[in-house]
Amino acid sequence: MDVVELMAWLAEHGCSAVLKADGERTPGTRWMVIVSGGALGAGSFFRVDLPSPDACLQAVLDHLEAVGLSPFA
């Protein structure tokens, strides 16, 4: 699964998602992902700052698994 597929899955499940690259930040935190709402529950919020989009993708997948959701089901 790539980032676009995951974001489409999140949107289909009512979530809002943002993936941001910020070249002005330090190399270890240039990428940020935020996911909220929808299938995660009202008032839910997940954010992580990591060095790559792939690391952000894995963090979201890990979070989804931790809360009992999976785009692979």
JOGI-V76856 format. One line per field, one symbol per residue. burial: + if it has 9 or more other C-alpha atoms within 8 Angstrom, else -. A space follows every 10 residues. Layout:
burial = ???
//
This chain:
burial = --+--++-++ +--++++-+- --------++ ++++++++-+ ----++-+++ +-+-+++-++ +-+++----- ---
//
